[in-house]
Amino acid sequence: MKNVEFGAYLKALRKEKGIPQRKVAHAVDVDTSTLSKMELGERPIVIKMIKPWAETLGTNFKDVQIKFISEKVLTEFNQQPFLKEALELVIGKL
């Protein structure tokens, strides 16, 4: 999944707080060049990275996870004609 918007969001948070890439990269267990590619949407960000990423940025984990999941759904399934009905089914099962 190309996650350009989400990567840009995380990059903006990191820069706003003045946190170097190397600190975030260490927290999510990747090198700085990989982190840079994630922020640019060139490499995928996986769900297990969200909590340490949010903690390192000192931001609300819940907000970051909601943004990640919602963008992932939209990126991967937005063109599906029955997306809304599928989401309603999922919500009903939660």
N, C-alpha and C positions, 0 to 999 in steps of 0.2 A: 504494500500500500504506500503510495506516495503521500506523505503527510506534510506538505509544504506549509499549510496554514498553522498546524499544530506545532511544528518545529519552529516556525517564526515566532509563535506565541511564547514558547519556552525560551527562545533566544532573547526576546524582548524583556522577559522577566529577569533573566540572568544579568543582562546588561544594566537594567534599571537598578538592580541591587549591587552592581559592581563585583559580581562573583566571577572569577576566572573559569575558563572552560576546563582547565585541568582539574579543578575541584569537583565540578559536576561529573566529568569523565570518570574520575576515581570512584565517585559514589555509585555510578551505574555500571561500573566495571567495563569500560571501553577506553580506547586511547583518544586523545584529543582530536585527531583527524577524523575518526569515526563520529565523535560527538558533533563536530562541525558539519559533517554530511547529514546527520540527523536533523540538526537545526535548519539546514537548507532543504530538507525534504528528500534528500538523495538516498538516504538509508532509512529502513524502517525502525520505528520506536516500538518496543514491545511492552505489554501491560506491566510486566514485573519491574520495569524501570521507573514507572510513574511515582511510586511512593518514595524511593530514595531521591529521585529527582526533585520532587516537591519539598521534601525535608531539607535538602541542600539549599534550595532556593528560599527556604523559610516561608513557603506559601501554603495555602490550604489544600491538602491532599484531595479532599472531596471535590473541590472545584476543578482541579486539574484532571482527576479521573473522569468526571462527568464530561469535560470538554474532549478528552481523548476518546472515550467511548462514542460520544455523539458524532464526532468527526469521522471516526472509523466506519460507523454505520452509514453515514452519508456518502463517504468516499467509495465504499465498496458496493452499496446497494441502492443508491439514489435513483438509478435508471430503471429499477425494477417496478413493474406496473402495480404490484400488490404489496409494496413495502409497508404502507400504512396499516393494512389489514394484518400483515405478519407481526408488526410491532404491537398492535392491539392484542393479538394472540399471546405474544410473549408477556406483555404486561399482565394479562389475565392469569398467567401461570406463576407469576412472581409472588 
